[in-house]
Amino acid sequence: MKNSNIKTINGIGKACSIISLIAFIFCIVGFVGLIIADIAVFAIPTDKIGLSGKANATLTVESEDYDIGGINFRVIGSNNGIKINSSNDGVSIDSDKVDFGDVWHMDVNEVSSDGNSATYELTGDFADFDKNAVKKELFGKILEATFTVVLTAVTLFFARRVFMELAKCETPFTEVIVKKMKVFGWVMIGYGVLAGMNLTTIVAGLAVLMLGYVFAHGMELQRESDETL
């Protein structure tokens, strides 16, 4: 008869196995949906993309050097002759227009100015967005989400392999469990690296890998105990 600890391990293993299976199925469904979305975005004609809406902003220049959103700018000139150079090549203000790379622009109108500062009103129409750039950005975001879902599905697959063994084991100190736990740990570490150096996932993977070696040591101790008996 199994002792209470093994029964608890089996129970938790079964529950985690079911949960990981359900999550894996959701990932597969999500993957299929994202692939369909990728194909749809790639195939949609550019002239079928419609954007509408207005954007308004107010820009006040108070010094020769200033910072907006972590981007450093230098103001050259004043009044309608304003010209702002940025460390970000995708943004520039020149005369009566703000260019966001080649994707979009906003019109600039002076509201007020004096010797120390100048205030400008920025207006833009979303219909002026470069539709090819919008399509490319949307396709890239969906593709990025697809990649994340694939990584998650792979991780869940290897996690479930561990849980299934724990659900039926007589002892957790077996070569099969140790091997699968180590593989799962490395998979989690790989996920963390590929997901943009996600430290939480990497540390969790290292913890699982460490547990694999702890279980390996327990397996050796159990084998020595059995041989002694």
Phi, psi and omega in degrees: 000138181288143176281172186297325180296315179294320178298320178295317178299317178297318181295314179295321179299318179296315180298314180294326178296317179293315181298315181294327177294316179298316179297321179297318179297317177300321179296318179297315178298316178297320179299314179298316179298319180291324177297316178298318179295319177301314180296319181296316180294319180296324186273340185294132178295143181300324182287353177269353179277120181241127178238140179217157180128163181238153177232139179226142178209158177239129181243123177244121179261120185243352180204172181291327179234133178207173186231132175234117177058033178083003178255125182275131180239156170234129181270130178239121180087187181205178180053220182286352178270017183301141174213121182245122175262141183236155174287347176262113185295345182279353182230131175207148176241122182224114177062248188253021183212141174254119179259129173256082186059220176256015187269318187202164176214157175234143177280144182245128176232131180287132178261312179201161178199153173214196184290339185249341184207164176214141180242134182232145175257128181250129179230143180213157179242123182298339178295342181275357178301144173290111186294327177296321179293321178298315180298317180296317180295316180296317179298319180295319180295318179293321179295321177296318178295322178298317179298318179296318179296320179297315178300317180296317180297318179297317179298316179296324179299313181286330176295317182295328177299320178292314183297322180296323178291319179293333182289338185237002187286153172270337176205142180284349183269068177236157182296323181296313181295317180300315182296315182290328178292320178295317179298316179300318178300314179294323178297317178296320178297316178298320177300313181300321180291311182291336180274020176091040180055054176287103187295326180299313180292321179296315179296319177298319177297319177297323179295317178296319178298318178297318178299325177300318179287327175296316179294326178296318178295319177298323178297319179295318178296320179294321179296318178296322178295317180295321181291325179294318179290000000 
